[in-house]
Every structure is written in C-alpha cells, then in structure tokens.
C-alpha cells in the first residue's frame, strides 16, 4: 500500500496525509 502511494506521488499525497491523521487519532484513543 505504502509503495503504491509513493509511486503515485502527488495524486495520493493528500489522501495519505488524511489517512495518517486518522490513524494517529485512532492510535491515541487505544
């Protein structure tokens, strides 16, 4: 998944940032 995002570059960078923010919130709440 990560490799695909990096290969895709700018097209997915914004989605990647949103995903990371969501994961950070999720992990904080564990």
mmCIF file of the N, C-alpha and C atoms, coordinates in Angstrom:
data_MODEL
# 
_entry.id   MODEL 
# 
loop_
_atom_site.group_PDB 
_atom_site.id 
_atom_site.type_symbol 
_atom_site.label_atom_id 
_atom_site.label_alt_id 
_atom_site.label_comp_id 
_atom_site.label_asym_id 
_atom_site.label_entity_id 
_atom_site.label_seq_id 
_atom_site.pdbx_PDB_ins_code 
_atom_site.Cartn_x 
_atom_site.Cartn_y 
_atom_site.Cartn_z 
_atom_site.occupancy 
_atom_site.B_iso_or_equiv 
_atom_site.pdbx_formal_charge 
_atom_site.auth_seq_id 
_atom_site.auth_comp_id 
_atom_site.auth_asym_id 
_atom_site.auth_atom_id 
_atom_site.pdbx_PDB_model_num 
ATOM 1  N N  . UNK A 1 1  ? 0.833  -1.195 0.000  1.00 0.00 ? 1  UNK A N  1 
ATOM 2  C CA . UNK A 1 1  ? 0.000  0.000  0.000  1.00 0.00 ? 1  UNK A CA 1 
ATOM 3  C C  . UNK A 1 1  ? 0.876  1.256  0.000  1.00 0.00 ? 1  UNK A C  1 
ATOM 4  N N  . UNK A 1 2  ? 1.807  1.314  0.943  1.00 0.00 ? 2  UNK A N  1 
ATOM 5  C CA . UNK A 1 2  ? 2.694  2.473  1.031  1.00 0.00 ? 2  UNK A CA 1 
ATOM 6  C C  . UNK A 1 2  ? 3.482  2.662  -0.261 1.00 0.00 ? 2  UNK A C  1 
ATOM 7  N N  . UNK A 1 3  ? 4.002  1.579  -0.806 1.00 0.00 ? 3  UNK A N  1 
ATOM 8  C CA . UNK A 1 3  ? 4.788  1.673  -2.029 1.00 0.00 ? 3  UNK A CA 1 
ATOM 9  C C  . UNK A 1 3  ? 3.950  2.252  -3.161 1.00 0.00 ? 3  UNK A C  1 
ATOM 10 N N  . UNK A 1 4  ? 2.695  1.831  -3.246 1.00 0.00 ? 4  UNK A N  1 
ATOM 11 C CA . UNK A 1 4  ? 1.804  2.339  -4.284 1.00 0.00 ? 4  UNK A CA 1 
ATOM 12 C C  . UNK A 1 4  ? 1.611  3.842  -4.126 1.00 0.00 ? 4  UNK A C  1 
ATOM 13 N N  . UNK A 1 5  ? 1.435  4.280  -2.881 1.00 0.00 ? 5  UNK A N  1 
ATOM 14 C CA . UNK A 1 5  ? 1.240  5.703  -2.609 1.00 0.00 ? 5  UNK A CA 1 
ATOM 15 C C  . UNK A 1 5  ? 2.466  6.507  -3.038 1.00 0.00 ? 5  UNK A C  1 
ATOM 16 N N  . UNK A 1 6  ? 3.647  6.035  -2.668 1.00 0.00 ? 6  UNK A N  1 
ATOM 17 C CA . UNK A 1 6  ? 4.867  6.753  -3.014 1.00 0.00 ? 6  UNK A CA 1 
ATOM 18 C C  . UNK A 1 6  ? 5.072  6.789  -4.527 1.00 0.00 ? 6  UNK A C  1 
ATOM 19 N N  . UNK A 1 7  ? 4.773  5.678  -5.202 1.00 0.00 ? 7  UNK A N  1 
ATOM 20 C CA . UNK A 1 7  ? 4.918  5.621  -6.655 1.00 0.00 ? 7  UNK A CA 1 
ATOM 21 C C  . UNK A 1 7  ? 3.944  6.595  -7.320 1.00 0.00 ? 7  UNK A C  1 
ATOM 22 N N  . UNK A 1 8  ? 2.731  6.673  -6.780 1.00 0.00 ? 8  UNK A N  1 
ATOM 23 C CA . UNK A 1 8  ? 1.722  7.549  -7.356 1.00 0.00 ? 8  UNK A CA 1 
ATOM 24 C C  . UNK A 1 8  ? 2.089  9.017  -7.148 1.00 0.00 ? 8  UNK A C  1 
ATOM 25 N N  . UNK A 1 9  ? 2.833  9.297  -6.086 1.00 0.00 ? 9  UNK A N  1 
ATOM 26 C CA . UNK A 1 9  ? 3.288  10.651 -5.842 1.00 0.00 ? 9  UNK A CA 1 
ATOM 27 C C  . UNK A 1 9  ? 2.180  11.617 -5.447 1.00 0.00 ? 9  UNK A C  1 
ATOM 28 N N  . UNK A 1 10 ? 2.180  12.820 -6.007 1.00 0.00 ? 10 UNK A N  1 
ATOM 29 C CA . UNK A 1 10 ? 1.280  13.908 -5.609 1.00 0.00 ? 10 UNK A CA 1 
ATOM 30 C C  . UNK A 1 10 ? -0.198 13.545 -5.653 1.00 0.00 ? 10 UNK A C  1 
ATOM 31 N N  . UNK A 1 11 ? -0.589 12.632 -6.526 1.00 0.00 ? 11 UNK A N  1 
ATOM 32 C CA . UNK A 1 11 ? -2.001 12.282 -6.643 1.00 0.00 ? 11 UNK A CA 1 
ATOM 33 C C  . UNK A 1 11 ? -2.557 11.755 -5.336 1.00 0.00 ? 11 UNK A C  1 
ATOM 34 N N  . UNK A 1 12 ? -1.712 11.066 -4.576 1.00 0.00 ? 12 UNK A N  1 
ATOM 35 C CA . UNK A 1 12 ? -2.198 10.431 -3.358 1.00 0.00 ? 12 UNK A CA 1 
ATOM 36 C C  . UNK A 1 12 ? -1.640 11.081 -2.092 1.00 0.00 ? 12 UNK A C  1 
ATOM 37 N N  . UNK A 1 13 ? -0.786 12.090 -2.245 1.00 0.00 ? 13 UNK A N  1 
ATOM 38 C CA . UNK A 1 13 ? -0.142 12.683 -1.072 1.00 0.00 ? 13 UNK A CA 1 
ATOM 39 C C  . UNK A 1 13 ? -1.175 13.236 -0.095 1.00 0.00 ? 13 UNK A C  1 
ATOM 40 N N  . UNK A 1 14 ? -2.201 13.910 -0.616 1.00 0.00 ? 14 UNK A N  1 
ATOM 41 C CA . UNK A 1 14 ? -3.216 14.493 0.270  1.00 0.00 ? 14 UNK A CA 1 
ATOM 42 C C  . UNK A 1 14 ? -4.004 13.400 0.974  1.00 0.00 ? 14 UNK A C  1 
ATOM 43 N N  . UNK A 1 15 ? -4.374 12.357 0.240  1.00 0.00 ? 15 UNK A N  1 
ATOM 44 C CA . UNK A 1 15 ? -5.097 11.238 0.846  1.00 0.00 ? 15 UNK A CA 1 
ATOM 45 C C  . UNK A 1 15 ? -4.231 10.546 1.894  1.00 0.00 ? 15 UNK A C  1 
ATOM 46 N N  . UNK A 1 16 ? -2.953 10.447 1.615  1.00 0.00 ? 16 UNK A N  1 
ATOM 47 C CA . UNK A 1 16 ? -2.022 9.828  2.556  1.00 0.00 ? 16 UNK A CA 1 
ATOM 48 C C  . UNK A 1 16 ? -1.970 10.628 3.853  1.00 0.00 ? 16 UNK A C  1 
ATOM 49 N N  . UNK A 1 17 ? -1.908 11.949 3.740  1.00 0.00 ? 17 UNK A N  1 
ATOM 50 C CA . UNK A 1 17 ? -1.877 12.795 4.937  1.00 0.00 ? 17 UNK A CA 1 
ATOM 51 C C  . UNK A 1 17 ? -3.154 12.633 5.743  1.00 0.00 ? 17 UNK A C  1 
ATOM 52 N N  . UNK A 1 18 ? -4.292 12.604 5.072  1.00 0.00 ? 18 UNK A N  1 
ATOM 53 C CA . UNK A 1 18 ? -5.569 12.415 5.764  1.00 0.00 ? 18 UNK A CA 1 
ATOM 54 C C  . UNK A 1 18 ? -5.595 11.065 6.467  1.00 0.00 ? 18 UNK A C  1 
ATOM 55 N N  . UNK A 1 19 ? -5.109 10.032 5.781  1.00 0.00 ? 19 UNK A N  1 
ATOM 56 C CA . UNK A 1 19 ? -5.073 8.690  6.361  1.00 0.00 ? 19 UNK A CA 1 
ATOM 57 C C  . UNK A 1 19 ? -4.185 8.662  7.606  1.00 0.00 ? 19 UNK A C  1 
ATOM 58 N N  . UNK A 1 20 ? -3.014 9.280  7.510  1.00 0.00 ? 20 UNK A N  1 
ATOM 59 C CA . UNK A 1 20 ? -2.093 9.306  8.653  1.00 0.00 ? 20 UNK A CA 1 
ATOM 60 C C  . UNK A 1 20 ? -2.700 10.044 9.835  1.00 0.00 ? 20 UNK A C  1 
ATOM 61 N N  . UNK A 1 21 ? -3.394 11.157 9.578  1.00 0.00 ? 21 UNK A N  1 
ATOM 62 C CA . UNK A 1 21 ? -4.050 11.882 10.667 1.00 0.00 ? 21 UNK A CA 1 
ATOM 63 C C  . UNK A 1 21 ? -5.101 11.007 11.323 1.00 0.00 ? 21 UNK A C  1 
ATOM 64 N N  . UNK A 1 22 ? -5.870 10.294 10.520 1.00 0.00 ? 22 UNK A N  1 
ATOM 65 C CA . UNK A 1 22 ? -6.894 9.404  11.065 1.00 0.00 ? 22 UNK A CA 1 
ATOM 66 C C  . UNK A 1 22 ? -6.282 8.295  11.900 1.00 0.00 ? 22 UNK A C  1 
ATOM 67 N N  . UNK A 1 23 ? -5.180 7.723  11.424 1.00 0.00 ? 23 UNK A N  1 
ATOM 68 C CA . UNK A 1 23 ? -4.517 6.657  12.164 1.00 0.00 ? 23 UNK A CA 1 
ATOM 69 C C  . UNK A 1 23 ? -3.946 7.185  13.472 1.00 0.00 ? 23 UNK A C  1 
ATOM 70 N N  . UNK A 1 24 ? -3.382 8.378  13.462 1.00 0.00 ? 24 UNK A N  1 
ATOM 71 C CA . UNK A 1 24 ? -2.833 8.962  14.690 1.00 0.00 ? 24 UNK A CA 1 
ATOM 72 C C  . UNK A 1 24 ? -3.926 9.143  15.730 1.00 0.00 ? 24 UNK A C  1 
ATOM 73 N N  . UNK A 1 25 ? -5.073 9.640  15.336 1.00 0.00 ? 25 UNK A N  1 
ATOM 74 C CA . UNK A 1 25 ? -6.194 9.809  16.263 1.00 0.00 ? 25 UNK A CA 1 
ATOM 75 C C  . UNK A 1 25 ? -6.645 8.456  16.798 1.00 0.00 ? 25 UNK A C  1 
ATOM 76 N N  . UNK A 1 26 ? -6.725 7.463  15.908 1.00 0.00 ? 26 UNK A N  1 
ATOM 77 C CA . UNK A 1 26 ? -7.146 6.120  16.301 1.00 0.00 ? 26 UNK A CA 1 
ATOM 78 C C  . UNK A 1 26 ? -6.189 5.524  17.334 1.00 0.00 ? 26 UNK A C  1 
ATOM 79 N N  . UNK A 1 27 ? -4.889 5.657  17.083 1.00 0.00 ? 27 UNK A N  1 
ATOM 80 C CA . UNK A 1 27 ? -3.892 5.090  17.995 1.00 0.00 ? 27 UNK A CA 1 
ATOM 81 C C  . UNK A 1 27 ? -3.906 5.805  19.340 1.00 0.00 ? 27 UNK A C  1 
ATOM 82 N N  . UNK A 1 28 ? -4.148 7.108  19.345 1.00 0.00 ? 28 UNK A N  1 
ATOM 83 C CA . UNK A 1 28 ? -4.216 7.855  20.605 1.00 0.00 ? 28 UNK A CA 1 
ATOM 84 C C  . UNK A 1 28 ? -5.362 7.347  21.471 1.00 0.00 ? 28 UNK A C  1 
ATOM 85 N N  . UNK A 1 29 ? -6.442 6.918  20.824 1.00 0.00 ? 29 UNK A N  1 
ATOM 86 C CA . UNK A 1 29 ? -7.635 6.511  21.561 1.00 0.00 ? 29 UNK A CA 1 
ATOM 87 C C  . UNK A 1 29 ? -7.590 5.064  22.033 1.00 0.00 ? 29 UNK A C  1 
ATOM 88 N N  . UNK A 1 30 ? -6.563 4.318  21.659 1.00 0.00 ? 30 UNK A N  1 
ATOM 89 C CA . UNK A 1 30 ? -6.482 2.922  22.092 1.00 0.00 ? 30 UNK A CA 1 
ATOM 90 C C  . UNK A 1 30 ? -6.217 2.832  23.591 1.00 0.00 ? 30 UNK A C  1 
# 
